[in-house]
Amino acid sequence: MTDKKIDQDHDLSGRKFYPAEKEAEFSKAVPHSTPQTEHPAYKLAFQDRDFLLREELRPVRFQLELLKPEMLLDEAGVGSTLVMYGSARIPSPEQAEALVANATGDKKAVAKRLAAKAKYYQESYNLARIASEKSIIQDGKRQFVICSGGGPSIMEAANHGASDAGAESIGLNIVLPHEQAPNSYVTPYLSFQFHYFALRKMHFLLRAKAVAVFPGGFGTFDEFFELLTLIQTGKMKAMPILLFGKEFWNKVIDFEALADEGTINHEDLNLFRWCETAEEAWTHIAKFYDLEE
């Protein structure tokens, strides 16, 4: 048998169809500009932005937002995540004093209450750093990779903690009418932007093996209660849900009253665990998964 270089036409392992990228190159090489080739109808469908943004293409855009992060996270070797939910308004300990000092009138009292929650910024940072320093690998995949909403405050603290531990972390940003840029601690190639809240929330939980929930507003409530509902109804397997800030949550939600009224079972209150410190939260995660602390 003589050595002979096999070209692509005679290669048994290759496909006979050209990849989409090559076909796109062919389309650009059209020798003549005519009314037909210049009309939008002639564009390749997958390169036609106006077509992709049509109302009828919403199901396709849903699929794209599901596929892109899923494929990139898989390629990055992310096996599971530790998701961090929480307010975008709570200041860092360093910012707390200035927040109060700059507030006036009725806003002074609100600023003081936000500043009092700065400790949770620190606990978010601490938990992310603890989990990231463990560097747990299983089945060749990284486990408990920090995942936040990519924004400021509690989210920023989570990505910051991972970064200071020398680990990569995920940010799932959402397009909003007002600008929301990713915080500077999110790993650039793990920084994603979503149009659809539904797909963003799906990606929060697809790889989640634990969720830490800090004091927050409507968005945090939405994500927290959806997670509880998924587990309560059996649509999702149980996992550690670490609820930080017992005083805050019991002030804004009467969990016991929900159970007393019969709209949930008292046993449902065991779906989450109260926490005040990162160490307490990680101990619960380690115990749940039989990990070394």
N, C-alpha and C positions, 0 to 999 in steps of 0.2 A: 504494500500500500504506500503510495507516494503522498508526501505532505502537500496539501493544496489548500489555499485560503478559500473558504466558502463564502461567496457573496450573499447578500440578503435574499436574493431571489431564490437561492437554493438552500437556504438555512431552514432546517426542520423545526427549529424552536421559535422562529419568528412568525408574526401574523402577516397575512397577505394584504390586509387593509392598512392604509396609511393612518398614523395617529392624527387627531384633530388639529394639533399644532402644525403639522406638515400641510394638511389640507388648507389651513388658514393662510399659510405662506403661498400656496398655489393660487389662492383666490386673489392675493395682492399682486400677483404677476400677470394679471390680465393685460394683454398688450394694447388694447384700444379702449378709450373712454367713450361710451355711447350712452344715450338716454336710458337704455336698459340696465347697463352695468352701474350707472350712477344712482339709480332709483333705490330707496331703502328696501323695497321688496326683494332686491337681488342680494342683500347682505346675508351671510351665513347666520342662521337663527341664533347660534350661541354667541355671536359677536354683535348682535343687534340689541343695543342697550334699550332703545325705545320699546322694542318688542318685549324684552324680558321684564320691563316695568309695567306692562299692561295689566289691567285688573284681572284678566282671565289667566294670567301666569302666576297668580298667588300660590297655587299648589306647588309649582316648580320652585319658587323662591323659598317656600317652607322646606322643601327637600334640600336645597342648597345650604340653608342655614343649619340644617341637621347634619349634613354630610361634612362640610368644611371643617368645623372644629373637631368632629369625631375622628376624621382621618388624620388631622394634624396632631391631635393629642395621642393617637395611637402610634404615629410615626415618632413622636417624642418619647415614647416609652412610659407614658403615664398610665399606671394601672388603677390607682384609686386616688381620691381626693379627700381632704379635710376642708369642708366648706365653711366660710365665715360670713355670716349675715350681720348687719348692724347699721346704725345711723351714719349718714353722710354729714352730720352737723356737730357731732361731739368733738370738742377740741382735744389736741394732744396736751399732756401736762404742761408743756412749754408754752402753749398758746392760751391756756385757760385764764391766766391772770389778765392778759391783754384783752381777751374777749369781754370780761366783766368791766374792765376799766373803760373800754370804748362804748359800752352800752349806756343808753340814757332812758329816762322815763320808765314806762311800763316794761320796756325790754331788759331793764337791769335785772329784774327778778328771774326772767327766763334765762338770761345769760349766766346767772349764778347757778341755776339748776343744771344747765348744760355743762358748766365748768366742773360741777360736782361729779359728773360722770366721766371726767377725763381719766379716771382710774381704769375704766374699761378699754380705753385706747391702749393703755399700757398692758392690760391683760390679753388683749387681742394680739399685740406684738409678742408677748411672752409665749402664748400658746403656739403661735406660728413658728416661733424660733425653736421651741422644744420639739415639736413634731418634725421640723426640718432637720434638726441636728441628729435625730434618730437614723435618718437615711435608710429607711426600711426598704429592702428589695425583696420581691417575691415573684417567682416565675419570670424572672428577667425584667420585671416592670417595677417602676418606682411607686411606692405606696404612700398614702397620706400627703400627697402634693397639695400645697396650700392653694385654695381657689377662692377668690373674692369677686365682688361685683366690679372691681377695677377702679372704683372711684376714691374719694377722699375719706378722711376720718377713720372709722373702724376698719374699712376696707384697706385703706392705705397702711394702717398699722399692721395688718396681717401680711401684706406683701413685703413690708419693711422688715418684719421679723424673719421671714424666709430669706430675704436677701442678705441680712446680716449673718445668717447661719451658712451662707455660701450656697444656698439652694435656689432653684428656679421656682417660680410660682405663676399661677394663672390669673388673668383678669378677664371677666366677662362684662364688657361695657354694653350700654344700650343707647341707641340714637334717641335724643330728646330734643324738644324745640329749643332749649337752651343748651349751650355747649357743655359736654361732660367728657373731658379728656381722661385717658388712663393715668393713674398715678405713676410716678417715675420709678417705682420699685417693681412693677410688673415685668416679667421677662418678656422682651419684645416679641419673640416668636411664639409666645403663648398668650398674647394679648389679642382678644377677639372683640368684634363689634357686631351687635345684633340689631335688626330692625324689629323683630317680633319678640315681645315679652315671653310668649309661650315657649318658643324655642330656647330662649335664654334660660328660662326656669328648668326646662328639660335637661339642658346641659349641666346645670348646677347639680342635679341629682343622679344623672346617669352613672357617674363614677364615684359618687359620694359613699364613703364608709363611716363618716361621722360629720355632724353639723354643729357648729357653735353659733348660738344666737345671742347677740348683744342688744341692749336697748336700742330701739329704732322707731321709725314712723310707719306710714302706710306700706311701703315696700317691704320692710322687715316683717310686718304683720302678715302680709300676703304670702311671703315665702315660708314663714314659720307655720302658719295654719294650713297651707297646702301640704306641707311635709307631714304634719300631724294627721291630716285627713287621709293621705295616701297610706300611711302605716295603720291607722285605725281601721280603715276599710279593707286591709289586706292586699291592696294593690302593690304594696312595696314591703319588703322585709324590714324587720326592726333594725335599728342602728342607734348608736349613742347620739342623743340630742341634748346638747349642753346649753342650758338656759341661764345666762349670766344676768344678774341684777334682780334678785327676788323682790326687793323693795319697789323697784320701778314697775315690774310686771304685775305685782299684786295690787298696785295702785291704779293701773290703767285697765286691768282685766281681772274680774272676779272669777277665777277658775273654779273655786269651790261652789259658787252660785250656779254655774253652768251644770255641774254635776248634781247639785241639790234640786235643780229644776227638772232634771231628768233628760236634758237634751244631749248629754254625754254620760258615760258611766264614770263612777269614781275611779275605776281601774284605769281609765284613759289618762288620768293625771300622772300615771307612771310611765307614760310614753317619753317624757323628758325628765332630765335631772337638773336640779338647781346647782349652780356653781357660782363661786365668787373669785376664784383664782385659776390661773392657767394650770398650775400643778394639780389641782383638784380635778380639772377637766381631763387632763392627760391620764391621770390615774384611772379614771372611769373608762376611758377608751382602751387603755392597756388591759384592764381587767376583762372588758367585754370580748376582746380578741385574743386574750391569753398571751399578751406580749410582755417582754421584759420592760419594766419601768426604767 
